[in-house]
Amino acid sequence: IWPSMEDKKTQRTTYSKSDLLRLEPLKLHKYLTDNFTIAIPDRLDSVEAVSRTAELISRATAYYSFLESMRVEANLQKTIYKDSAAITDDPDLKKAYQKESANMLKREQIFESMVKIMDRTYQGISRMITIKQQANKEIEMSGKV
């Protein structure tokens, strides 16, 4: 079970991996957006801010890995449903498999989108740290002259 990003006042639902793969696509998107979004700080103007940013990098890395593994799982399940639809002769079962394959494709696309968002978040935070380090070096160098 992956814990949600929750504050202590608001209790949010948590889902297992298999639960996430059964959520309606719109509900899945809302859950992931609510629980796997990292706010990028506006600036790094203190040691504490830089320290917190390092924690955000770590969280972004963990989220990226989780979301990518869920994307792969959704892709595999989509293929299984699609293959099952192709081999069954029962029209009702074929329709059910096709519907689930289409829903799994939507879930896969949602996870893929969140993976891209998390990658951009990681890159943005990482770039902020690099810029801060460069600015500190320039300040240090100008002070020694």
C-alpha positions as CSV (number, residue, x, y, z in Angstrom):
1,I,0.0,0.0,0.0
2,W,1.3,3.4,-1.0
3,P,0.6,6.1,1.6
4,S,-1.1,9.2,0.4
5,M,0.6,12.6,0.8
6,E,-1.7,13.7,3.6
7,D,-1.6,16.4,6.2
8,K,-2.5,15.3,9.7
9,K,-5.9,16.9,9.6
10,T,-7.3,15.3,6.5
11,Q,-7.4,11.5,6.2
12,R,-7.2,10.3,2.6
13,T,-7.9,6.9,1.2
14,T,-4.9,4.8,0.3
15,Y,-5.0,2.1,-2.3
16,S,-2.9,-1.1,-3.0
17,K,-1.3,-1.4,-6.4
18,S,-4.1,-3.8,-7.6
19,D,-6.7,-1.3,-6.3
20,L,-5.2,1.4,-8.4
21,L,-5.4,-0.7,-11.5
22,R,-9.1,-1.2,-10.9
23,L,-10.0,2.4,-10.3
24,E,-12.1,4.2,-12.9
25,P,-9.7,6.3,-15.0
26,L,-11.0,9.7,-13.9
27,K,-10.9,8.7,-10.2
28,L,-7.3,7.3,-10.7
29,H,-6.2,10.5,-12.3
30,K,-7.6,12.6,-9.4
31,Y,-6.1,10.3,-6.8
32,L,-2.6,10.4,-8.4
33,T,-2.8,14.2,-8.9
34,D,-3.8,14.7,-5.3
35,N,-1.3,12.3,-3.9
36,F,1.7,12.3,-6.2
37,T,2.2,15.9,-6.9
38,I,5.3,17.8,-5.6
39,A,5.2,21.5,-5.4
40,I,8.4,23.1,-6.6
41,P,9.7,25.8,-4.3
42,D,9.8,29.3,-5.6
43,R,13.3,29.9,-4.3
44,L,16.2,28.5,-2.3
45,D,17.1,31.3,0.0
46,S,18.1,29.4,3.1
47,V,20.0,26.3,4.2
48,E,16.6,24.8,5.4
49,A,15.1,25.4,2.0
50,V,18.0,23.6,0.3
51,S,17.6,20.8,2.7
52,R,13.9,20.5,2.1
53,T,14.6,20.5,-1.6
54,A,16.9,17.6,-1.3
55,E,14.0,15.7,0.3
56,L,11.8,16.6,-2.6
57,I,14.4,15.2,-5.0
58,S,14.3,11.9,-3.1
59,R,10.5,11.9,-3.1
60,A,10.3,12.6,-6.8
61,T,12.7,9.7,-7.5
62,A,10.6,7.3,-5.4
63,Y,7.4,8.6,-7.0
64,Y,8.9,8.3,-10.5
65,S,9.9,4.7,-9.9
66,F,6.5,3.7,-8.5
67,L,4.5,5.4,-11.2
68,E,6.6,3.9,-14.0
69,S,6.2,0.4,-12.5
70,M,2.4,1.0,-12.4
71,R,2.5,2.1,-16.1
72,V,4.3,-1.1,-17.0
73,E,1.8,-3.2,-15.0
74,A,-1.2,-1.4,-16.7
75,N,0.4,-2.1,-20.1
76,L,0.8,-5.8,-19.4
77,Q,-2.7,-6.1,-18.1
78,K,-4.1,-4.2,-21.2
79,T,-2.3,-6.7,-23.4
80,I,-3.7,-9.7,-21.5
81,Y,-7.2,-8.4,-21.8
82,K,-6.7,-7.6,-25.5
83,D,-5.3,-11.1,-26.1
84,S,-8.2,-12.7,-24.1
85,A,-10.7,-10.8,-26.3
86,A,-9.0,-12.1,-29.4
87,I,-9.2,-15.8,-28.4
88,T,-12.7,-16.0,-26.9
89,D,-15.8,-17.0,-28.9
90,D,-18.3,-15.7,-26.3
91,P,-19.5,-12.3,-27.6
92,D,-20.3,-11.0,-24.2
93,L,-17.0,-12.1,-22.7
94,K,-15.2,-10.6,-25.8
95,K,-17.0,-7.3,-25.2
96,A,-16.1,-7.3,-21.5
97,Y,-12.4,-8.0,-22.3
98,Q,-12.4,-5.2,-24.9
99,K,-13.9,-2.8,-22.5
100,E,-11.4,-3.7,-19.8
101,S,-8.5,-3.4,-22.3
102,A,-9.7,0.1,-23.2
103,N,-9.9,1.1,-19.6
104,M,-6.5,-0.3,-18.9
105,L,-5.1,1.7,-21.8
106,K,-6.6,4.8,-20.2
107,R,-4.9,3.9,-16.9
108,E,-1.6,3.3,-18.6
109,Q,-1.8,6.7,-20.3
110,I,-2.6,8.3,-16.9
111,F,0.4,6.7,-15.3
112,E,2.6,7.6,-18.3
113,S,1.5,11.3,-18.0
114,M,2.3,11.3,-14.2
115,V,5.7,9.7,-15.0
116,K,6.5,12.6,-17.3
117,I,5.2,15.2,-14.8
118,M,7.4,13.6,-12.1
119,D,10.4,13.6,-14.4
120,R,9.9,17.3,-15.1
121,T,9.5,18.0,-11.4
122,Y,12.7,16.2,-10.7
123,Q,14.5,18.1,-13.4
124,G,13.1,21.4,-12.3
125,I,14.1,20.9,-8.7
126,S,17.5,19.6,-9.7
127,R,18.1,22.7,-11.9
128,M,17.2,25.0,-9.0
129,I,19.8,23.3,-6.8
130,T,22.4,23.7,-9.6
131,I,21.6,27.3,-10.1
132,K,21.8,27.9,-6.4
133,Q,25.2,26.2,-6.2
134,Q,26.5,28.3,-9.1
135,A,25.3,31.5,-7.5
136,N,27.0,30.6,-4.3
137,K,30.3,29.9,-6.1
138,E,30.1,33.2,-7.8
139,I,29.4,35.0,-4.5
140,E,32.3,33.2,-2.9
141,M,34.6,34.0,-5.8
142,S,33.7,37.6,-5.8
143,G,34.2,37.9,-2.1
144,K,37.8,36.5,-2.3
145,V,38.9,39.0,-5.0
